[in-house]
Amino acid sequence: MRILIHLSEETSDVHRMSDEVRRVLDVLNAAYIKTDGGGTIESDGIVTGVVVLRSADDAGKALEVLARAGIKASIA
């Protein structure tokens, strides 16, 4: 199961999105939600952050935890 990370505005800044992916991984780890890693994808100048959950069963909890941390995300 993949989670897409959304910054508050569109950006082509790979470094900024990479920092946000790292933050997402830290938040999920602190909530004991296992991941298989994350990274960035660039298409048409827009950078998207992606984190892969180890279990699809954790998707709802992951979105809830991220929302509480002020991180905009969605399931892909």
Residue pairs with C-beta under 8 A, 6 or more apart in sequence:
1 52
1 53
1 55
1 56
1 58
1 59
1 75
2 50
2 51
2 52
2 53
2 75
2 76
3 24
3 50
3 51
3 52
3 53
3 59
3 62
3 63
3 66
3 73
3 74
3 75
3 76
4 48
4 49
4 50
4 73
4 74
4 75
4 76
5 17
5 20
5 21
5 24
5 48
5 49
5 50
5 51
5 71
5 72
5 73
6 72
6 73
6 74
7 16
7 17
7 20
7 72
8 72
10 46
11 17
11 46
11 47
12 42
12 45
12 46
12 47
13 47
14 40
14 42
14 47
16 47
17 40
17 47
17 48
17 49
18 39
18 40
18 49
20 49
20 71
21 38
21 39
21 40
21 49
21 50
21 51
23 69
23 71
24 38
24 49
24 51
24 66
24 71
24 73
25 35
25 37
25 38
25 51
27 65
27 66
27 69
27 71
28 34
28 35
28 51
28 53
28 62
28 65
28 66
29 35
31 61
31 62
31 65
33 53
33 58
33 61
33 62
33 65
34 53
34 54
34 55
34 58
35 51
35 52
35 53
35 54
36 52
36 53
36 54
37 51
37 52
38 49
38 50
38 51
38 52
39 49
39 50
40 47
40 48
40 49
40 50
41 47
41 48
41 50
42 48
50 76
53 59
53 62
59 75
62 73
63 73
63 74
63 75
66 72
66 73
67 73
